[in-house]
Amino acid sequence: MAVHGIARHGLTRISLIHTNGRAALQGGGFPTRRHLHGDSPQLGKGHDEVIYKDALLVELSRAGIPFLREKNYEITYKGVILPHYYYADFVVWDKILLEAKAVEKLTDSHVKQVLNYLAASKLRLGLLVNFGGDSLEWKRVVL
């Protein structure tokens, strides 16, 4: 497992590049710091998490990036499928699990949540993004 992150004031892009059968989130299609909090913000700070998720939906759709929203994954316990599911915020290109937060600061429990989602989904790469802090914060989570 590897977790990498960055928190910079004025961050303008989140870049995630993979080659050889992997996907890329780079440049357009992902709401940047400026889209949400910058010089002429469309949303600004302080919104509930669902509002930022709605904005992500708009940005991914406009960029033509294939994704599923609120994809559910079964949880199995001792060979029994449990009645409740994990719901990943987004799955991009069928390869990247994208989990959005609007909290003051990301914590280990948020990373553990993404790790659980990755295990249930059989995906290997997660992107945990927090729109709730003073600056955009993100962590790359690899299972």
N, C-alpha and C positions, 0 to 999 in steps of 0.2 A: 504494500500500500504506500502511496506517496501523496502528499498534500502540498500544494504550492499556492501561494497567494500574494496579493499585492493590494495595498491601500495607498493611493496617491491623491492628493488634492489636485483637481483639474484633470483627472484622467479622461482622455478623449476616446479611447478605443479599448475594447477587450479583444485580445487576439489569442486564438487557440488554434494551432496549426498541427495537423497530422498528415502524414503521407502514407503511401502503400496501403490503401484500403481503408484509411481512416478519414475523418471529416475535418473541416476547417470552419471556425467562426472567426472571421477577420473582416475588418472594414464594415461595410454596410450590412444592414439586417439586424443589427443588435443595437438597442438604444444606448447611446453613449452618454457620458456624463453631461455633455452639453444638451442632449435631448431632454434629459430629465431634471437637471439641476443647474445648467450652465448660464451663459450670458443672456440668452433669450429662452428661458425654459418653457417647455410645453406643459410640464406637470409641476415641477418644483419638489420640495421636500415635504415630508410629513403625511403622505397618503398611506392608506391601508395597503397591505401587501397585494390584495386582489387588483388594485388599480394599476400597480406596476406590472402585474402579470397581463392585464388587459393591454397595456402599452407594448409589452413584449410580443403579444399576439399580433398587433398591428404592424410592428416593425419586421417581424419574421415573415408575415404574409406579404408585405410590400416588397421585400427583398426576394421573394420567390423561394425561400428556404423551406424545404419540407419539414414538418413537425407535427407532433400530436400534443394536445393539451390535456392535462389531468389523466394521463395514461394510468390505468390501474394494473397492479401486479398481485397475483395470488401469493399467499403466505402458507407454507406447508409446515406442519408441526407433527412429528412422529408419523408421517405418512398420511396425515389428515389435512385437507385444505380447510383453512380457517375461514369463518364467515366474513371477516373483514379484510380489506385490501390495503396495500400501500398505493398512494396516488402521487405519482411524479408530476410536478408542475408542467414540464415539457420534456419531450424526447425529440431531439433534433437529428435529422438524417438517419433515424433508427439506430444511432450510435452514441449520442451524447445525451446524458440525463442532465437537464438544466433545472435547478431548484432556486427559486427566487425568495428572498426574505426582505422585510422592511423592519429591521430591528436596530437598536443602537449599535450593537457590535456582534459579529459572528462568534459563536462559542463552539467548544468541542462537541456539544450535543447536536449542533447543526451538521457538523461534519459526520458524526455517527449516523445521523438520519440519512444522509446521502449515501454513506457506505451500506446501510441496510437496503436502501432502494436499489443500489447497484447490484448487490447480491441477489435480491429478488428478481431483478430484471435481466440478469445475466449480462448486463452491459459492464464495461470496464472503466468508462470515463464519465465523471460528473463535473459539473460546473456549478458552484454555489455562489450566488450573487446577492449582495445586500445593498438595497437602495435606501436604507433607513438612517445611515450614518451621515456624518458631515461630508464624507467623500465616498465615492463608490468603492465597495470592498468586494473582492472575489477570491475564491479559492478553487484551485483545480484539484479534484479528488480522483485518484486512480486506485482501482481495486486490484 
